[in-house]
């Protein structure tokens, strides 16, 4: 069964895209996510090269490059942090450029109990004003300084970078079906 939250657009195999795959069997993803910043920087630098003219000038701002790095970093962090470590399923990140729009996709396994809480959060995120939720979450974080989860990543993508975010929940086709979440972020450049 597939469940969609937001305006999810599939990544087509007919298009050129870059994909980075992190195998859960070579090194635990929860250890590897500490290096996510390197992968996010690579993705932002790689993306930036598509917008350099023949005279060497960039047709996109440094702000756009920083936005791409931030989004890639947040997506990788979430995908790796919330992957179901009990399942041998890779975490992937890919992106594609369609005209002046960049699409980021992450896919990872997710534990069923985390999936239910996450879907509840997504319903609230999609139904409420993201700017009000952003302020509310910042206030909550100020009250609970010991929290290990800020809850600001998706809200910041929406509020600070004008990104559209959507999610697809499905099951893997492995012998033991496991829930898979694919997060899509669309950012105009």
Secondary structure, DSSP 8 states (H G I E B T S, - for coil): --EEESS-----TTS--EEEEE-TTTS-HHHHGGGHHHHHHHHHHHHHHTTB-TTS-BSS-HHHHHHHHHHHHHHHHHHHHTS-TTS---EEEEEEEETTEEEEEEEEE--HHHHHHHHHHHHHHHHS-HHHHHHHHHHHHHH-TT-S----HHHHHHHHH--EEEEEEEE--SSS--EEEEEEEEEE-
